[in-house]
Amino acid sequence: MLSSKQVKEYLQNSYAKVDGLWFLKIEEQFGFEKALDIDLEIWKVMPKIQTRYLKSVPEIKEIADGFEMFFECLKIKMKLDNFKIKVARSNAKYKK
């Protein structure tokens, strides 16, 4: 049986490969510019789907504050997508 690490690697690898593969197939049929346009549209929606799921996880759902929930979802998404980042928070107030 696969370990948790192997399952994660398998899913990340599949996720990355299917993204590249569908792009190449769209490019073959419709050209690079059209494939890029479609890719952009897909990636406008994908983070919303991921966020909706993460917000439904009970441990995250308990976080009432909108910013705290956003921050937690961002950290989890980056880790799941295999990004190694360091996120620092500031006490500075955001001005619109």
C-alpha positions in Angstrom: 0.0 0.0 0.0 1.2 3.6 -0.6 2.3 5.8 2.2 0.6 9.1 2.8 3.7 10.8 1.3 3.5 8.6 -1.8 -0.2 9.3 -2.2 0.5 13.0 -2.0 3.3 12.8 -4.6 1.1 10.7 -6.9 -1.7 13.2 -6.7 0.6 16.2 -7.2 2.3 14.6 -10.1 -1.0 13.7 -11.7 -2.4 17.2 -11.1 0.6 18.8 -12.7 0.7 16.4 -15.7 -3.0 16.7 -16.5 -2.7 20.5 -16.5 0.2 20.4 -19.0 -1.3 17.7 -21.1 -4.7 19.4 -21.6 -2.8 22.6 -22.5 -0.8 20.8 -25.2 -3.9 19.2 -26.7 -5.8 22.5 -26.8 -2.7 24.1 -28.4 -2.5 21.4 -31.0 -6.1 21.9 -32.1 -6.5 25.7 -31.6 -3.1 27.3 -31.3 -1.0 28.7 -28.5 -2.9 31.9 -28.0 -6.3 30.2 -27.7 -4.8 27.6 -25.3 -3.3 30.4 -23.2 -6.7 32.2 -23.1 -8.5 29.0 -22.0 -5.8 28.3 -19.4 -6.2 31.8 -17.9 -10.0 31.2 -17.6 -9.5 27.9 -15.9 -7.0 29.3 -13.4 -9.4 32.2 -12.6 -11.9 29.5 -11.4 -9.6 26.8 -9.8 -8.6 28.8 -6.7 -12.3 29.5 -6.0 -13.0 25.8 -6.1 -10.0 25.1 -3.9 -10.9 27.8 -1.4 -14.6 26.7 -1.2 -13.4 23.2 -0.3 -10.8 24.4 2.3 -13.4 26.7 3.9 -15.7 23.6 4.4 -13.1 21.7 6.4 -14.3 21.7 10.0 -11.0 22.8 11.5 -10.9 25.8 9.1 -14.6 26.5 9.3 -14.1 27.2 13.0 -11.9 30.2 12.2 -14.4 33.0 12.3 -12.3 35.9 11.2 -12.2 36.4 7.4 -8.5 37.3 7.2 -7.5 34.5 9.5 -9.4 32.0 7.4 -7.8 33.4 4.2 -4.4 33.2 5.8 -4.9 29.6 6.9 -6.3 28.6 3.5 -3.4 30.2 1.7 -0.8 28.4 3.8 -2.6 25.0 3.3 -3.0 25.6 -0.5 0.7 26.4 -0.9 1.7 23.3 1.0 -0.6 21.1 -0.9 0.5 22.5 -4.2 4.1 21.7 -3.1 5.3 25.3 -2.8 7.8 26.0 -0.2 7.1 29.6 0.9 7.5 31.6 4.0 4.5 33.8 4.8 5.0 36.7 7.2 2.3 38.8 8.7 2.6 42.4 9.5 0.7 44.5 12.0 0.4 47.3 9.5 -3.1 48.2 8.5 -4.2 47.8 5.0 -5.6 51.0 3.4 -8.0 50.9 0.5 
